[in-house]
Amino acid sequence: MVPTDGAQIAYERDGVNYLDRVAALFGAYKRRSVEFLKPFDGMHLLDAGCGAGDDARALAELAGPTGKVTGLDVSSEMIAVAKQRARNSVLPLNFIQGDICHINEDDAAFDRVRADRVFQHLHEPEQAMRELCRVTRPGGWIVVMDVDWSTLLVDAKPVELTQRILGYHFTRHANGAAGRSLYGLFKGVGLSDVEVVSETFLVTDAGLAFFLWGLDVTARDVVDRDVATRSEIDSWMAHIKARDQAGAFLSAITGFAVRAKKTT
Ligand SMILES: C[S@@+](CC[C@H](N)C(=O)[O-])C[C@H]1O[C@@H](n2cnc3c(N)ncnc32)[C@H](O)[C@@H]1O
């Protein structure tokens, strides 16, 4: 599908298809993120910004029939897909439309709370963090994961032009610096046992990288936004295509996951 709105980013343009591709390619980090949350049988869990609900369903398997998992997402389309995908589940799963910055749940309602790749979309990440904290019970754990768009690299020349394009790409995200800021956000709300880990995701197929990082939209946008000239972007894309055909393309981005405990 050719995007019509240059302001759109990858998951907004391709929706569930995009989320499914990421999960298929990088499922290992998702499994590790679930372990990082320390979920147990019988727990009440919140997946904030749950998308199509696949992670919430995985959590429901761990929480079991005496637990409960709530998936929350601002998008009614995502909630509809999440409900549809969970229709055959016998486990206690609940999907609700709502905003992570104003969660319609009681204080201390959950034993475990997580958000995966949501903070990059937020204009008020501090407010979201306070809300995640509020709905977590004392003794409960919170895990938030996100990439930092400043860590996106593409092996292409000229390097100065590549950095100009990637710099513009960073600004297309509401909170492109989400990844680096998570640790500080956790510290800022007084959580204890704060741990941070990072992971770099490598892609050596140019078409896949442009799809995953949303660079295809950016490459179309840069001329209108006066970031690059038509001739610069045409030769940049031709250079990347040649590298790809030679099997020599590389791109990567780093994500961060932070875990902490709520003490009081
Ligand atoms: C990149 S997707 C990630 C979805 C899911 N966590 C996953 O890992 O597959 C980002 C999700 O955050 C949701 N989202 C964005 N802003 C939100 C907000 N303010 N409150 C709740 N969900 C939000 C989007 O609708 C989307 O489903």
The ligand as a Gaussian input file, in Angstrom:
#p B3LYP/6-31G(d) Opt

LIG

0 1
 C        4.000000      -0.278000      17.720000
 S        2.431000      -0.708000      18.356000
 C        2.872000      -1.947000      19.573000
 C        1.728000      -2.863000      19.923000
 C        2.073000      -4.011000      20.877000
 N        2.507000      -3.512000      22.157000
 C        3.118000      -4.913000      20.277000
 O        4.260000      -4.927000      20.775000
 O        2.809000      -5.615000      19.291000
 C        1.976000       0.655000      19.355000
 C        0.590000       0.504000      19.973000
 O        0.408000       1.548000      20.940000
 C       -0.926000       2.005000      20.817000
 N       -0.995000       3.355000      21.395000
 C       -0.458000       4.493000      20.894000
 N       -0.730000       5.526000      21.710000
 C       -1.428000       5.016000      22.760000
 C       -2.002000       5.580000      23.922000
 N       -1.910000       6.899000      24.173000
 N       -2.649000       4.772000      24.793000
 C       -2.762000       3.438000      24.529000
 N       -2.268000       2.860000      23.423000
 C       -1.591000       3.630000      22.557000
 C       -1.210000       1.947000      19.337000
 O       -2.579000       1.979000      19.033000
 C       -0.541000       0.635000      18.956000
 O       -1.405000      -0.463000      19.067000

